[in-house]
Amino acid sequence: IDVFDSINSILDEDKPIALVCLHAVADDQFRCGLDCFKSIDDFHKYTINKLLDLNFQVILKAHPGVVSDIHPDKALIDKNYLVNLFKTYGLNYELSLQSTNQDFHNSEKYKRLFSINPKVALSKIANLKNLLIITHHGSISLEAKALGLDVIKYKLCKAREFDYTHSWMTKDDYNNLLEFFNTNNSLPIVDFKDTYLDVLTNLSQRGIKENYNDIFFKISERYLPDLKLRKEIKNINELNHLIKSIEHFIEHNPKARSEISNNLAHLLG
């Protein structure tokens, strides 16, 4: 059974459908500054409640990257948060995680509320009619635009300098977009200044430029050619060992420390 067929047999495609892309809370609370929501949790709950009040069919999709062997402390916080959030709305986070891609879980409390496996790709459900993608600051906004889907995000999130999709600054802005979609099964027609390709091109060019990580590791390799500080980290023990190695390197190599400092100052202008 394809995931689209599974969902299509449950949802009413003639009515609006919202995919709420949930965010990590352990270290992502205020990465975009303060907005009209008190926290990411407030954003999640406000969004779910508002959508249900508007008679949307709502799908919750947890972030697939909240489980991490590198940051088990953060992963535990996010897991506990998601378990409790799902439970509040009559869903089972663990069941969503363990399910195969085609499984689609219905809330025990709300007949129009569902959850889906976090690993299900957006492209797998992109053919659903009347589908709205909602994110606070996720890069899924670019993926949604690439698939030709309606998506809304917080205006001052990452890539805030670009104008490529519908966004909000206030709760009134947010509510207006949700209510418009609810009535029209689409968002207002807007001639955006940028396309998702403009954003991706710009971001890829930024990645080519030397950044502070490149500067640090390049200098450390010259001073300590036999100690590779830049390497793939598999677990928290390796991460702690790497942090101690870097601390030792900085503390005992004043020339390297000075060179790193000068280069960073030049990078920052």
WORA-V174147 format. One record per residue. N is the residue number from 1. PHI is phi in whole degrees, 0 to 359 (999 if undefined). BURIAL is 1 if it has 24 or more other C-alpha atoms within 12 Angstrom, else 0. Layout:
# WORA-V174147
n->{N/N}
phi->{PHI/PHI}
burial->{BURIAL/BURIAL}
This chain:
# WORA-V174147
n->{1/2/3/4/5/6/7/8/9/10/11/12/13/14/15/16/17/18/19/20/21/22/23/24/25/26/27/28/29/30/31/32/33/34/35/36/37/38/39/40/41/42/43/44/45/46/47/48/49/50/51/52/53/54/55/56/57/58/59/60/61/62/63/64/65/66/67/68/69/70/71/72/73/74/75/76/77/78/79/80/81/82/83/84/85/86/87/88/89/90/91/92/93/94/95/96/97/98/99/100/101/102/103/104/105/106/107/108/109/110/111/112/113/114/115/116/117/118/119/120/121/122/123/124/125/126/127/128/129/130/131/132/133/134/135/136/137/138/139/140/141/142/143/144/145/146/147/148/149/150/151/152/153/154/155/156/157/158/159/160/161/162/163/164/165/166/167/168/169/170/171/172/173/174/175/176/177/178/179/180/181/182/183/184/185/186/187/188/189/190/191/192/193/194/195/196/197/198/199/200/201/202/203/204/205/206/207/208/209/210/211/212/213/214/215/216/217/218/219/220/221/222/223/224/225/226/227/228/229/230/231/232/233/234/235/236/237/238/239/240/241/242/243/244/245/246/247/248/249/250/251/252/253/254/255/256/257/258/259/260/261/262/263/264/265/266/267/268/269}
phi->{999/284/301/295/296/297/291/299/281/254/274/263/288/276/245/298/236/241/261/265/270/284/250/293/243/295/221/244/302/230/293/255/85/274/235/280/250/291/194/295/299/299/300/301/291/300/296/300/296/296/297/294/297/273/69/291/270/244/244/264/232/292/293/291/261/286/271/220/284/283/237/297/294/293/299/293/299/293/296/299/298/293/302/289/298/298/298/303/254/75/241/237/297/300/295/295/294/277/288/282/302/277/289/222/259/261/295/280/255/230/290/256/244/222/227/223/305/302/275/293/289/302/298/288/240/294/276/296/282/58/259/245/261/237/218/278/213/281/290/298/298/289/297/296/295/297/269/75/262/286/214/233/212/288/301/261/278/302/62/295/284/258/243/229/203/295/210/230/245/240/294/296/302/298/299/298/293/296/291/296/296/301/278/248/59/194/268/302/286/227/268/290/290/239/249/298/292/301/294/298/297/296/295/292/292/298/293/286/290/292/241/296/295/301/300/298/289/295/290/297/292/287/277/229/297/269/246/275/275/264/202/287/257/256/204/293/295/294/295/297/295/295/300/295/295/293/301/295/299/296/292/255/227/300/294/296/299/294/295/298/299/295/293/294/297/292/297/281/74}
burial->{0/0/1/1/0/0/1/0/0/1/1/0/0/0/1/1/1/1/1/1/1/1/1/1/1/1/0/1/1/1/0/1/0/0/1/1/1/0/1/1/1/0/1/1/1/0/1/1/1/1/1/1/0/1/1/1/1/1/1/1/1/1/1/1/0/1/1/0/0/0/0/0/0/0/1/0/0/1/1/0/1/1/0/0/1/1/0/0/1/0/1/1/1/0/1/1/1/0/0/0/1/1/1/1/1/1/1/0/0/1/0/1/1/1/1/1/1/1/1/1/0/1/0/0/1/1/0/1/1/1/1/1/1/1/1/1/1/1/1/1/1/1/1/1/1/0/1/1/1/1/1/1/1/1/1/1/1/1/1/1/0/1/1/1/1/1/1/1/1/0/0/0/0/1/1/0/1/1/1/1/1/1/0/0/1/1/1/0/0/0/0/0/0/0/1/1/0/0/1/0/0/0/0/0/0/0/0/0/0/0/0/0/0/0/1/1/1/0/1/1/0/0/0/0/0/0/0/0/1/1/0/0/0/0/0/0/0/0/0/0/0/0/0/0/0/1/0/0/1/1/0/0/0/0/0/1/1/0/0/1/0/0/0/0/0/0/0/0/0}
